[in-house]
Every structure is written in structure tokens, then in C-alpha cells.
Amino acid sequence: MPAGPDDGEDEAALGAMAALDALDAHGHPDEILQIAVTDMRQIEIRRKGRGA
């Protein structure tokens, strides 16, 4: 789920709960196996073969 510029781990957990609520609302069974949060703004992309 996308995060806003000031969202932290608490907001991500609320987003996960919203996703589970949406599944429940449509009658789909769910089970929490694992929840992880990754801040995609912190990921550096290294491109191979450029600028050589």
C-alpha cells in the first residue's frame, strides 16, 4: 500500500488492517502470516553497464 511523505510504521500497520477489513467485507478468508514495512524512498538503484 502506498505511504504518504510523513507516514511511519504505525500508519503502515493501519494500512494493513484496512486491507484485512476490505477482504472481510467481501467475504474472503484471510490469515496474517507476516507483515513487513519497507520505505521505498530509502532504496538506492544501481544500474549495471551504464557510464562505463
Secondary structure, DSSP 8 states (H G I E B T S, - for coil): ----TT--HHHHHHHHHHHHHHHHHTT------------GGG-----TTS--
